[in-house]
């Protein structure tokens, strides 16, 4: 009989090496093509606020700016018109003496130990000594008899920085065309956040402060920039972005071969389980969705191992337990096809993080080598022995 095998390979990032053994009589050639229909619909995104943690004790709101003349206390100082925060580095100060005052001393210490004596004046503009910090402004008075009075203080917080924007989750630099993506960002500012914008390339939407999850729909091939811009109540603006690309890395390799009457095919899949392979493994599982339908009618067996070369339970060519199969290492035709497809896809999506040294060919070699040992019954079962067949090209019987 003649059949076609569709195997999947990925360039550079994720590796799914498929080794097929069976009674193959003749190779009829191969053809490589792009998998599926390219995604063309422009992507969209939604931003959803995440549940907020328990709120700390509320902070008193800054005092509103006075709308009329400042009458002031009987004695003391009012800085920045009574508003706690400012983004300017100079602020107006109104000074109210405690008695008939000849001179005053304005400084920036809580005990009035600094500053220089000068003639008294009601209004003065001072330059804040420390930017983006809490500043103390102090005043002390002296009468005409050179007697010093009490020390009065006020606080002004300087803030010319935009809100803090932190991405705690974002897509990898490269993901498969047609994939969706997810980001988590957080926007905070002590002065309060007045507005947040999100954009994906040219698509812009209003977003929220606090912690938010952004879900992006299927991405056509191309380069993307997701940007969050936030403005605080003082008018300070900050912007943060993440860059990523959707690329077509997957191709279908179709091989036409002749299979003899035994119809037995043993398949070993070697999956890359190194770090940061989550998206690639998901895409690989999706790309193999039609694999079992292609080999329908054959007496197939499938085992899975990883590219991890280390001598550990999930490395060095050892078979991985098939998902949902009670510790079984081989998937075969005794499992209903839809159930087998689900189990295969789940098995290819690895929860562990394997070695960053990916050795797919070595893993395949070790898996076959293990099948020659009586200590590895699962490997022996996967790689079945077939009757010798005459190879007219080699002029010998081949098993």
MOZI-V84879 format. One record per residue. N is the residue number from 1. RES is the residue in one letter. SS is DSSP state (H for helix, E for strand, L for the rest). D_CENTER is the distance of its C-alpha to the mean C-alpha in whole Angstrom. Layout:
# MOZI-V84879
n:N res:RES ss:SS d_center:D_CENTER
n:N res:RES ss:SS d_center:D_CENTER
This chain:
# MOZI-V84879
n:1 res:X ss:L d_center:48
n:2 res:X ss:E d_center:46
n:3 res:X ss:E d_center:42
n:4 res:X ss:E d_center:39
n:5 res:X ss:E d_center:36
n:6 res:X ss:E d_center:32
n:7 res:X ss:E d_center:30
n:8 res:X ss:E d_center:26
n:9 res:X ss:E d_center:25
n:10 res:X ss:E d_center:22
n:11 res:X ss:L d_center:22
n:12 res:X ss:L d_center:20
n:13 res:X ss:L d_center:17
n:14 res:X ss:L d_center:18
n:15 res:X ss:L d_center:21
n:16 res:X ss:E d_center:23
n:17 res:X ss:E d_center:27
n:18 res:X ss:E d_center:30
n:19 res:X ss:E d_center:33
n:20 res:X ss:E d_center:36
n:21 res:X ss:E d_center:39
n:22 res:X ss:E d_center:42
n:23 res:X ss:L d_center:46
n:24 res:X ss:E d_center:45
n:25 res:X ss:E d_center:48
n:26 res:X ss:E d_center:47
n:27 res:X ss:E d_center:44
n:28 res:X ss:E d_center:44
n:29 res:X ss:E d_center:41
n:30 res:X ss:E d_center:38
n:31 res:X ss:E d_center:36
n:32 res:X ss:E d_center:32
n:33 res:X ss:E d_center:31
n:34 res:X ss:E d_center:27
n:35 res:X ss:L d_center:26
n:36 res:X ss:L d_center:26
n:37 res:X ss:L d_center:26
n:38 res:X ss:L d_center:24
n:39 res:X ss:L d_center:22
n:40 res:X ss:L d_center:24
n:41 res:X ss:L d_center:23
n:42 res:X ss:L d_center:21
n:43 res:X ss:L d_center:18
n:44 res:X ss:L d_center:18
n:45 res:X ss:E d_center:15
n:46 res:X ss:E d_center:16
n:47 res:X ss:E d_center:15
n:48 res:X ss:E d_center:16
n:49 res:X ss:E d_center:17
n:50 res:X ss:L d_center:16
n:51 res:X ss:L d_center:19
n:52 res:X ss:L d_center:20
n:53 res:X ss:L d_center:21
n:54 res:X ss:L d_center:25
n:55 res:X ss:L d_center:26
n:56 res:X ss:L d_center:28
n:57 res:X ss:L d_center:31
n:58 res:X ss:L d_center:32
n:59 res:X ss:L d_center:32
n:60 res:X ss:L d_center:35
n:61 res:X ss:L d_center:35
n:62 res:X ss:L d_center:36
n:63 res:X ss:L d_center:40
n:64 res:X ss:L d_center:40
n:65 res:X ss:L d_center:42
n:66 res:X ss:L d_center:46
n:67 res:X ss:L d_center:47
n:68 res:X ss:L d_center:51
n:69 res:X ss:L d_center:53
n:70 res:X ss:L d_center:52
n:71 res:X ss:L d_center:55
n:72 res:X ss:L d_center:53
n:73 res:X ss:L d_center:54
n:74 res:X ss:L d_center:58
n:75 res:X ss:L d_center:56
n:76 res:X ss:E d_center:53
n:77 res:X ss:E d_center:50
n:78 res:X ss:E d_center:47
n:79 res:X ss:E d_center:45
n:80 res:X ss:H d_center:42
n:81 res:X ss:H d_center:45
n:82 res:X ss:H d_center:43
n:83 res:X ss:L d_center:40
n:84 res:X ss:L d_center:37
n:85 res:X ss:E d_center:35
n:86 res:X ss:E d_center:35
n:87 res:X ss:L d_center:33
n:88 res:X ss:L d_center:36
n:89 res:X ss:L d_center:38
n:90 res:X ss:E d_center:41
n:91 res:X ss:E d_center:42
n:92 res:X ss:E d_center:46
n:93 res:X ss:E d_center:48
n:94 res:X ss:E d_center:51
n:95 res:X ss:E d_center:53
n:96 res:X ss:E d_center:56
n:97 res:X ss:L d_center:59
n:98 res:X ss:L d_center:60
n:99 res:X ss:L d_center:64
n:100 res:X ss:L d_center:65
n:101 res:X ss:L d_center:63
n:102 res:X ss:L d_center:64
n:103 res:X ss:E d_center:61
n:104 res:X ss:E d_center:58
n:105 res:X ss:E d_center:55
n:106 res:X ss:E d_center:51
n:107 res:X ss:E d_center:49
n:108 res:X ss:L d_center:45
n:109 res:X ss:L d_center:46
n:110 res:X ss:L d_center:46
n:111 res:X ss:L d_center:50
n:112 res:X ss:L d_center:51
n:113 res:X ss:L d_center:52
n:114 res:X ss:L d_center:51
n:115 res:X ss:L d_center:52
n:116 res:X ss:E d_center:55
n:117 res:X ss:E d_center:58
n:118 res:X ss:E d_center:59
n:119 res:X ss:E d_center:61
n:120 res:X ss:L d_center:59
n:121 res:X ss:L d_center:58
n:122 res:X ss:L d_center:56
n:123 res:X ss:E d_center:53
n:124 res:X ss:E d_center:51
n:125 res:X ss:E d_center:48
n:126 res:X ss:E d_center:46
n:127 res:X ss:E d_center:43
n:128 res:X ss:L d_center:40
n:129 res:X ss:L d_center:40
n:130 res:X ss:L d_center:36
n:131 res:X ss:L d_center:34
n:132 res:X ss:L d_center:31
n:133 res:X ss:L d_center:32
n:134 res:X ss:E d_center:35
n:135 res:X ss:E d_center:39
n:136 res:X ss:E d_center:42
n:137 res:X ss:E d_center:45
n:138 res:X ss:E d_center:48
n:139 res:X ss:E d_center:52
n:140 res:X ss:E d_center:55
n:141 res:X ss:E d_center:59
n:142 res:X ss:E d_center:62
n:143 res:X ss:L d_center:65
n:144 res:X ss:L d_center:68
n:145 res:X ss:L d_center:70
n:146 res:X ss:L d_center:67
n:147 res:X ss:L d_center:66
n:148 res:X ss:E d_center:62
n:149 res:X ss:E d_center:60
n:150 res:X ss:E d_center:57
n:151 res:X ss:E d_center:53
n:152 res:X ss:E d_center:51
n:153 res:X ss:E d_center:47
n:154 res:X ss:E d_center:44
n:155 res:X ss:E d_center:41
n:156 res:X ss:E d_center:38
n:157 res:X ss:E d_center:35
n:158 res:X ss:E d_center:34
n:159 res:X ss:L d_center:30
n:160 res:X ss:L d_center:29
n:161 res:X ss:L d_center:25
n:162 res:X ss:L d_center:23
n:163 res:X ss:L d_center:21
n:164 res:X ss:E d_center:18
n:165 res:X ss:E d_center:14
n:166 res:X ss:E d_center:11
n:167 res:X ss:E d_center:8
n:168 res:X ss:E d_center:6
n:169 res:X ss:E d_center:3
n:170 res:X ss:L d_center:2
n:171 res:X ss:L d_center:5
n:172 res:X ss:L d_center:7
n:173 res:X ss:L d_center:10
n:174 res:X ss:E d_center:12
n:175 res:X ss:E d_center:12
n:176 res:X ss:E d_center:15
n:177 res:X ss:L d_center:17
n:178 res:X ss:L d_center:17
n:179 res:X ss:L d_center:14
n:180 res:X ss:L d_center:12
n:181 res:X ss:E d_center:9
n:182 res:X ss:E d_center:7
n:183 res:X ss:E d_center:6
n:184 res:X ss:E d_center:7
n:185 res:X ss:E d_center:10
n:186 res:X ss:E d_center:13
n:187 res:X ss:E d_center:16
n:188 res:X ss:E d_center:19
n:189 res:X ss:L d_center:23
n:190 res:X ss:L d_center:26
n:191 res:X ss:L d_center:28
n:192 res:X ss:L d_center:26
n:193 res:X ss:E d_center:24
n:194 res:X ss:E d_center:26
n:195 res:X ss:E d_center:24
n:196 res:X ss:E d_center:20
n:197 res:X ss:E d_center:19
n:198 res:X ss:E d_center:16
n:199 res:X ss:E d_center:17
n:200 res:X ss:E d_center:15
n:201 res:X ss:L d_center:18
n:202 res:X ss:L d_center:21
n:203 res:X ss:E d_center:20
n:204 res:X ss:E d_center:20
n:205 res:X ss:E d_center:20
n:206 res:X ss:E d_center:21
n:207 res:X ss:E d_center:18
n:208 res:X ss:L d_center:19
n:209 res:X ss:L d_center:19
n:210 res:X ss:E d_center:17
n:211 res:X ss:E d_center:14
n:212 res:X ss:E d_center:13
n:213 res:X ss:E d_center:11
n:214 res:X ss:E d_center:11
n:215 res:X ss:E d_center:12
n:216 res:X ss:E d_center:12
n:217 res:X ss:L d_center:15
n:218 res:X ss:L d_center:16
n:219 res:X ss:L d_center:16
n:220 res:X ss:L d_center:19
n:221 res:X ss:L d_center:19
n:222 res:X ss:E d_center:18
n:223 res:X ss:E d_center:16
n:224 res:X ss:E d_center:14
n:225 res:X ss:E d_center:13
n:226 res:X ss:E d_center:12
n:227 res:X ss:E d_center:14
n:228 res:X ss:E d_center:15
n:229 res:X ss:E d_center:18
n:230 res:X ss:E d_center:20
n:231 res:X ss:E d_center:24
n:232 res:X ss:E d_center:25
n:233 res:X ss:L d_center:29
n:234 res:X ss:L d_center:31
n:235 res:X ss:L d_center:29
n:236 res:X ss:L d_center:27
n:237 res:X ss:E d_center:24
n:238 res:X ss:E d_center:20
n:239 res:X ss:E d_center:18
n:240 res:X ss:E d_center:14
n:241 res:X ss:E d_center:12
n:242 res:X ss:E d_center:9
n:243 res:X ss:E d_center:11
n:244 res:X ss:E d_center:11
n:245 res:X ss:E d_center:13
n:246 res:X ss:E d_center:15
n:247 res:X ss:E d_center:17
n:248 res:X ss:L d_center:20
n:249 res:X ss:L d_center:20
n:250 res:X ss:E d_center:22
n:251 res:X ss:E d_center:26
n:252 res:X ss:E d_center:28
n:253 res:X ss:E d_center:31
n:254 res:X ss:E d_center:34
n:255 res:X ss:E d_center:37
n:256 res:X ss:E d_center:41
n:257 res:X ss:E d_center:43
n:258 res:X ss:E d_center:46
n:259 res:X ss:E d_center:46
n:260 res:X ss:L d_center:49
n:261 res:X ss:L d_center:50
n:262 res:X ss:L d_center:48
n:263 res:X ss:L d_center:45
n:264 res:X ss:E d_center:43
n:265 res:X ss:E d_center:40
n:266 res:X ss:E d_center:38
n:267 res:X ss:E d_center:34
n:268 res:X ss:E d_center:32
n:269 res:X ss:E d_center:28
n:270 res:X ss:E d_center:26
n:271 res:X ss:E d_center:22
n:272 res:X ss:L d_center:20
n:273 res:X ss:L d_center:18
n:274 res:X ss:L d_center:17
n:275 res:X ss:L d_center:13
n:276 res:X ss:L d_center:10
n:277 res:X ss:L d_center:12
n:278 res:X ss:H d_center:11
n:279 res:X ss:H d_center:11
n:280 res:X ss:H d_center:14
n:281 res:X ss:H d_center:16
n:282 res:X ss:H d_center:15
n:283 res:X ss:H d_center:17
n:284 res:X ss:H d_center:19
n:285 res:X ss:H d_center:20
n:286 res:X ss:H d_center:21
n:287 res:X ss:H d_center:23
n:288 res:X ss:L d_center:25
n:289 res:X ss:L d_center:26
n:290 res:X ss:L d_center:29
n:291 res:X ss:H d_center:30
n:292 res:X ss:H d_center:32
n:293 res:X ss:H d_center:34
n:294 res:X ss:H d_center:35
n:295 res:X ss:L d_center:37
n:296 res:X ss:L d_center:38
n:297 res:X ss:L d_center:42
n:298 res:X ss:L d_center:42
n:299 res:X ss:E d_center:42
n:300 res:X ss:E d_center:38
n:301 res:X ss:E d_center:36
n:302 res:X ss:E d_center:33
n:303 res:X ss:E d_center:31
n:304 res:X ss:E d_center:28
n:305 res:X ss:E d_center:27
n:306 res:X ss:E d_center:24
n:307 res:X ss:L d_center:24
n:308 res:X ss:E d_center:24
n:309 res:X ss:L d_center:28
n:310 res:X ss:L d_center:28
n:311 res:X ss:L d_center:31
n:312 res:X ss:L d_center:29
n:313 res:X ss:L d_center:29
n:314 res:X ss:L d_center:26
n:315 res:X ss:L d_center:27
n:316 res:X ss:L d_center:30
n:317 res:X ss:L d_center:31
n:318 res:X ss:L d_center:31
n:319 res:X ss:L d_center:30
n:320 res:X ss:L d_center:28
n:321 res:X ss:L d_center:29
n:322 res:X ss:L d_center:28
n:323 res:X ss:L d_center:26
n:324 res:X ss:L d_center:29
n:325 res:X ss:L d_center:32
n:326 res:X ss:L d_center:33
n:327 res:X ss:L d_center:32
n:328 res:X ss:L d_center:34
n:329 res:X ss:L d_center:33
n:330 res:X ss:L d_center:34
n:331 res:X ss:E d_center:33
n:332 res:X ss:E d_center:36
n:333 res:X ss:L d_center:39
n:334 res:X ss:L d_center:40
n:335 res:X ss:L d_center:36
n:336 res:X ss:L d_center:36
n:337 res:X ss:H d_center:34
n:338 res:X ss:H d_center:32
n:339 res:X ss:H d_center:31
n:340 res:X ss:H d_center:31
n:341 res:X ss:H d_center:28
n:342 res:X ss:H d_center:26
n:343 res:X ss:H d_center:27
n:344 res:X ss:H d_center:26
n:345 res:X ss:H d_center:23
n:346 res:X ss:H d_center:22
n:347 res:X ss:H d_center:23
n:348 res:X ss:H d_center:21
n:349 res:X ss:L d_center:18
n:350 res:X ss:L d_center:18
n:351 res:X ss:L d_center:17
n:352 res:X ss:L d_center:18
n:353 res:X ss:L d_center:16
n:354 res:X ss:L d_center:19
n:355 res:X ss:L d_center:21
n:356 res:X ss:L d_center:19
n:357 res:X ss:L d_center:23
n:358 res:X ss:E d_center:23
n:359 res:X ss:L d_center:26
n:360 res:X ss:H d_center:27
n:361 res:X ss:H d_center:31
n:362 res:X ss:H d_center:31
n:363 res:X ss:H d_center:30
n:364 res:X ss:H d_center:32
n:365 res:X ss:H d_center:35
n:366 res:X ss:H d_center:35
n:367 res:X ss:H d_center:34
n:368 res:X ss:H d_center:37
n:369 res:X ss:H d_center:39
n:370 res:X ss:H d_center:38
n:371 res:X ss:H d_center:40
n:372 res:X ss:L d_center:43
n:373 res:X ss:L d_center:43
n:374 res:X ss:L d_center:45
n:375 res:X ss:L d_center:42
n:376 res:X ss:L d_center:40
n:377 res:X ss:H d_center:41
n:378 res:X ss:H d_center:38
n:379 res:X ss:H d_center:38
n:380 res:X ss:H d_center:41
n:381 res:X ss:H d_center:41
n:382 res:X ss:H d_center:38
n:383 res:X ss:L d_center:40
n:384 res:X ss:L d_center:43
n:385 res:X ss:L d_center:46
n:386 res:X ss:L d_center:48
n:387 res:X ss:L d_center:52
n:388 res:X ss:L d_center:53
n:389 res:X ss:E d_center:53
n:390 res:X ss:E d_center:55
n:391 res:X ss:E d_center:53
n:392 res:X ss:L d_center:55
n:393 res:X ss:L d_center:53
n:394 res:X ss:L d_center:54
n:395 res:X ss:L d_center:57
n:396 res:X ss:E d_center:56
n:397 res:X ss:E d_center:54
n:398 res:X ss:E d_center:51
n:399 res:X ss:L d_center:49
